Amino acid sequence: MSEPILQVRDLGVRFGTKRGAAEVVNGISYDLHRGETLAIVGESGSGKSVGVLALMGLLAQPPASVSGSVRYHGNELVGLASKKWRGIRGMGIAMIFQDPMTSLNPVRTVGYQLAEPMELHLDLKGGAARQRAVELLDLVGIPSPEARIDDYPHQLSGGMRQRVMIAMGLACDPDVLIADEATTALDVTTQAQITELVAGLQERLGMAVIWITHDLGVVASIADRVHVMYGGRFMEQASVDELYAAPQHPYTEGLLGSLPMPGSDRPDRLVTIPGLPPDPVTMPPGCPFAPRCGYADNTQCTAAMPEMALMAERHEAACYHPIGAGHE
Amino acid sequence: MSDPLVAVKDLEVYFPVRSSGVVSRHVNDVKAVDGVTFEINRGETLGLVGESGCGKTTTGLALLRLLQPTGGTVRFDGLDVIDLDRADLRALRKRMAMIFQDPYASLDPRMSIGKIVAEPLEIHSLVRSRADKHRRVGDLLEMVGLSPDYRNRYPHEFSGGQRQRVGIARALATEPDFIVCDEPIAALDVSIQAAVMNLLEDLQRDLGLTYLFIAHDLSAVQHFSDRIAVMYLGRIVEVADRVPLYEEPKHPYTDALLSAVPVPDPVVERSRTRTILEGDVPSPLDPPSGCNFHPRCPRAFEPCSVADPALAAAPEHDVACHLYD
């Protein structure tokens, strides 16, 4: 297999708070290969967004402190000087943010906002930048881009704004695109348009995509590999087929069981996960999921975090009592 | 079959648009709800689905007369909700409640949750003494799975799921017959959503409640509802029992909506063909002619741009589409 574009090793993010240090991301590791779609799934507060913000060097330090290593084409990104970031952020790694309503500048036209990264990174000026902006709007499926380019964000619908965000992400031909809950604020019909669009662009441009989401339905339709995150740690990682067919971690099992399945055969009740996600300041020792886990014991689980262990080919889980081992 | 609890006929909610300037003239209407008809039977859950801006929340608000409809009728247990005077409306409101979408915005941050839950009891004079109120609030909190000891805490001390439980307790305070649930789980995390849905189901069974369940998430609506109404741009395009709606959707919009819902199963996802709708929902200020779905409809033909299809009352499965004329 070829060299991964992105190699994340033992990435950790800690925030100093009045109540003490909050361990928001705790030792996550993954590789991202060319053309691959990797999904990081987790609930709010699981650390999934902070993890990619750290990777992008977008966390202010302090209050955050980032540890571990992120290698992009072999170059270390953690601790990189802000000047050097310029050539990477937007150029090599681009990000689409969650809320297209708030992440565009309301007092600038779409064209201005699209041209800005190209002027900065590609040294395209005036007409040339505008020409490329029109091409990009066309690429992301915005009808009559020559007219739309002079619109302000408020003149566009949510789906159109998200398309503009994607166009901005693509402006400088990145080889890694990070989509942080890029479809969460959108209607299902628009969500389907956007996921289809990103998949099509990925095929044409050969980008690798990291898709951050809480929606296991979206993940099933787009991802190659999935990492399930909880309490700042990866709990399970597998190919998308493996994960849905044979989840190993009790948390993954709970998440899948709590989804209402579209279909005519309805279970009487949804599976629920009791309790609440942990507070990062008072993280329980041992496995962060142990207090909510139906399989947890009082010895191992509450004492130390289990190591990621191989469950099947390219399928790992961090659990002392994985589902496949048989319970009861 | 007994009378339906809620009967809505030709409901219209138009918001006037006025020209700016010194003399403001009425220039147009936003037709948020444009001729909606449906019935909800006692003890039933009717799901109302559609994209944002299709008028589903406005419909819910108009049912409770939290918004004054500009046309049509709403009958609740035989009473005409639209023509009631203030005193009668107040008496009727005791029997209807609403659970709101955003548990962060729908609870007053300066009131303890005990006060929040007690407020409807006081307004409708349903408690005689302080001890009575204390007991009733405790019961309500317990009913939604919160400890009565939490009564003196404030909303910010609770998680989203717990806040939504407070909102549910408040809705249950007056022992209503009918609750409009407006996207009650949309703002919650996946693992919490299931718990809130189970709670709403248990309450319905134990208290014999009737629900209008408004959501954009078709899989949640399907899990929860007995019948489902699909709404597009202020109109209902299809109404059917949950199974036929899923297995044989008739309206092309329902079909597209179903196909847009991602299925949490990668094997199914790869094998199914998806109908992806082009474009966006048109503006309700200037809806398209004829069937207002026709510019996005993959199966549109000549009559669609000319005539507006009526919701044909076929047995058990109503659809408003020229394909079935």
HADDOCK unambig.tbl for C-alpha pairs under 7 A between the chains (distance, minus, plus):
assign (segid A and resid 43 and name CA) (segid B and resid 189 and name CA) 5.99 0.50 0.50
assign (segid A and resid 44 and name CA) (segid B and resid 189 and name CA) 6.76 0.50 0.50
assign (segid A and resid 187 and name CA) (segid B and resid 51 and name CA) 5.82 0.50 0.50
assign (segid A and resid 187 and name CA) (segid B and resid 52 and name CA) 6.65 0.50 0.50
assign (segid A and resid 188 and name CA) (segid B and resid 260 and name CA) 5.74 0.50 0.50
assign (segid A and resid 188 and name CA) (segid B and resid 261 and name CA) 6.02 0.50 0.50
assign (segid A and resid 189 and name CA) (segid B and resid 257 and name CA) 6.24 0.50 0.50
assign (segid A and resid 189 and name CA) (segid B and resid 260 and name CA) 5.26 0.50 0.50
assign (segid A and resid 189 and name CA) (segid B and resid 277 and name CA) 6.65 0.50 0.50
assign (segid A and resid 192 and name CA) (segid B and resid 260 and name CA) 5.41 0.50 0.50
assign (segid A and resid 192 and name CA) (segid B and resid 276 and name CA) 6.68 0.50 0.50
assign (segid A and resid 193 and name CA) (segid B and resid 276 and name CA) 6.37 0.50 0.50
assign (segid A and resid 216 and name CA) (segid B and resid 264 and name CA) 5.72 0.50 0.50
assign (segid A and resid 217 and name CA) (segid B and resid 262 and name CA) 4.77 0.50 0.50
assign (segid A and resid 217 and name CA) (segid B and resid 263 and name CA) 5.06 0.50 0.50
assign (segid A and resid 217 and name CA) (segid B and resid 264 and name CA) 3.96 0.50 0.50
assign (segid A and resid 218 and name CA) (segid B and resid 262 and name CA) 5.51 0.50 0.50
assign (segid A and resid 220 and name CA) (segid B and resid 263 and name CA) 6.98 0.50 0.50
assign (segid A and resid 220 and name CA) (segid B and resid 264 and name CA) 5.38 0.50 0.50
assign (segid A and resid 220 and name CA) (segid B and resid 265 and name CA) 5.55 0.50 0.50
assign (segid A and resid 220 and name CA) (segid B and resid 266 and name CA) 4.48 0.50 0.50
assign (segid A and resid 220 and name CA) (segid B and resid 269 and name CA) 6.79 0.50 0.50
assign (segid A and resid 221 and name CA) (segid B and resid 262 and name CA) 6.46 0.50 0.50
assign (segid A and resid 221 and name CA) (segid B and resid 266 and name CA) 5.91 0.50 0.50
assign (segid A and resid 221 and name CA) (segid B and resid 269 and name CA) 5.46 0.50 0.50
assign (segid A and resid 240 and name CA) (segid B and resid 266 and name CA) 6.70 0.50 0.50
assign (segid A and resid 241 and name CA) (segid B and resid 266 and name CA) 5.96 0.50 0.50
assign (segid A and resid 244 and name CA) (segid B and resid 265 and name CA) 6.32 0.50 0.50
assign (segid A and resid 255 and name CA) (segid B and resid 191 and name CA) 6.04 0.50 0.50
assign (segid A and resid 258 and name CA) (segid B and resid 190 and name CA) 7.00 0.50 0.50
assign (segid A and resid 258 and name CA) (segid B and resid 191 and name CA) 6.05 0.50 0.50
assign (segid A and resid 258 and name CA) (segid B and resid 194 and name CA) 5.37 0.50 0.50
assign (segid A and resid 260 and name CA) (segid B and resid 219 and name CA) 5.79 0.50 0.50
assign (segid A and resid 260 and name CA) (segid B and resid 220 and name CA) 5.72 0.50 0.50
assign (segid A and resid 260 and name CA) (segid B and resid 223 and name CA) 5.90 0.50 0.50
assign (segid A and resid 261 and name CA) (segid B and resid 219 and name CA) 5.97 0.50 0.50
assign (segid A and resid 262 and name CA) (segid B and resid 219 and name CA) 4.52 0.50 0.50
assign (segid A and resid 262 and name CA) (segid B and resid 222 and name CA) 6.56 0.50 0.50
assign (segid A and resid 262 and name CA) (segid B and resid 263 and name CA) 6.88 0.50 0.50
assign (segid A and resid 263 and name CA) (segid B and resid 246 and name CA) 6.52 0.50 0.50
assign (segid A and resid 264 and name CA) (segid B and resid 243 and name CA) 5.14 0.50 0.50
assign (segid A and resid 264 and name CA) (segid B and resid 246 and name CA) 6.60 0.50 0.50
assign (segid A and resid 266 and name CA) (segid B and resid 223 and name CA) 6.28 0.50 0.50
assign (segid A and resid 269 and name CA) (segid B and resid 198 and name CA) 6.40 0.50 0.50
assign (segid A and resid 270 and name CA) (segid B and resid 194 and name CA) 5.76 0.50 0.50
assign (segid A and resid 270 and name CA) (segid B and resid 198 and name CA) 6.79 0.50 0.50
assign (segid A and resid 271 and name CA) (segid B and resid 194 and name CA) 6.82 0.50 0.50
assign (segid A and resid 272 and name CA) (segid B and resid 191 and name CA) 6.23 0.50 0.50
assign (segid A and resid 272 and name CA) (segid B and resid 194 and name CA) 5.68 0.50 0.50
assign (segid A and resid 272 and name CA) (segid B and resid 195 and name CA) 5.52 0.50 0.50
assign (segid A and resid 273 and name CA) (segid B and resid 191 and name CA) 5.85 0.50 0.50
